[in-house]
Amino acid sequence: MNPRTSQTRLVILLACAAAFGLLSTWWLHQAPDTHGPTALDGLLSSQSKTPHPATISQGALMAISLPDPSGKPHTFAEWQGRPLVIHFWATWCQPCVEELPTLAKFSRLSKFADAAVIGIAMDAPKDVDAFLKSHTIPFTILQESQGIADDLSSRLGNPAGSLPFSAIVNRKGVVVETRLGPWKEGELEAHLAPLLAAD
């Protein structure tokens, strides 16, 4: 074979390979994501959003009824007159699970004994039951039921249903603060102390 012909073919092959590489890179950047948002996308999105204002009245909040893991119904009126931390979480939500020790520590503080932490689990009862068998949670756990907790989360300012999500309620049953994302150690104490001091 003519050496000049071999060199020409080699140059053509190299050019084709380079063109294919450039085309592949362009396609990867232009092609739509067929898999939809990932769990990480949801987490990052939830951390960047600001909660909407709560739209639920004191009376409507106190009338909300949700079951505990045993199936016994509870209304928020059981805690009327106490500052509340209403906390939405799920066993599949890693930031939620990592945050639980902070909530547990706060709920055990005698100085804040008059405040109540109410965790609302947003996943299947069987998953919550299995989780509670291997984790000691010292505060009240209620269970999503028939979309009631989803609706409550939305009316408290979280229409997207991002987790973890919390609402702080004062002694009069008024929502005074909402938060998307986990609490850091010491933050709950700082936010609840003024509510406990208020008559």
Secondary structure, 3 states (H helix, E strand, C coil): CCHHHHHHHHHHHHHHHHHHHHHHHHHHHHCCCCCCCCHHHHHHHHHHCCCCCCCCCHHHHHHCEEECCCCCEEEHHHHCCCCEEEEEECCCCHHHHHHHHHHHHHHHCHHHCCCEEEEEECCCHHHHHHHHHHCCCCCEEEECCCCHHHHHHHHCCCCCCCCCEEEEECCCCCEEEEEECCCCCCHHHHHHHHHHHCC
